[in-house]
Amino acid sequence: MLSCKEVTHLLSEAQDRKLSLTESMQLKLHLMVCKGCTNFSAQMDFLRRACRGYLTRDTPRDDD
């Protein structure tokens, strides 16, 4: 089974590339038994959504 350090690395990698089937299965197995990594994954998802929301919101420009 993957260590928590390996899982956090894979969760980060998954933001930039598609994980292999083996990586994905190992990640899911670890997340089923590790509450800490599950929380970390949820926090990463929240931050990703928050950043995307910030980038896509309508903000007044200085020159308007």
C-alpha positions, -999 to +999 in steps of 0.1 A: +000+000+000+011+036-007+024+057+021+007+090+030+036+109+015+032+090-018-005+097-018-001+134-014+024+133-042-001+114-064-029+138-055-007+167-067+003+148-098-033+141-107-039+179-110-014+179-140-018+145-156-041+115-158-030+088-134-023+053-146-048+026-137-024+012-111-018+046-096-055+054-095-064+020-079-036+023-053-048+059-045-084+049-041-074+020-018-054+042+004-081+069+006-106+042+017-086+036+048-068+069+056-089+097+069-060+122+069-053+117+032-091+119+025-092+152+042-061+164+023-078+154-010-109+173+000-089+204+009-071+202-025-104+200-043-117+230-023-086+251-031-088+242-068-125+252-070-118+284-051-090+294-074-110+287-105-139+307-091-116+336-084-101+335-119-135+334-136-154+359-115-163+393-130-140+419-114-139+456-124-107+466-141-087+496-130-092+512-164-130+509-163 
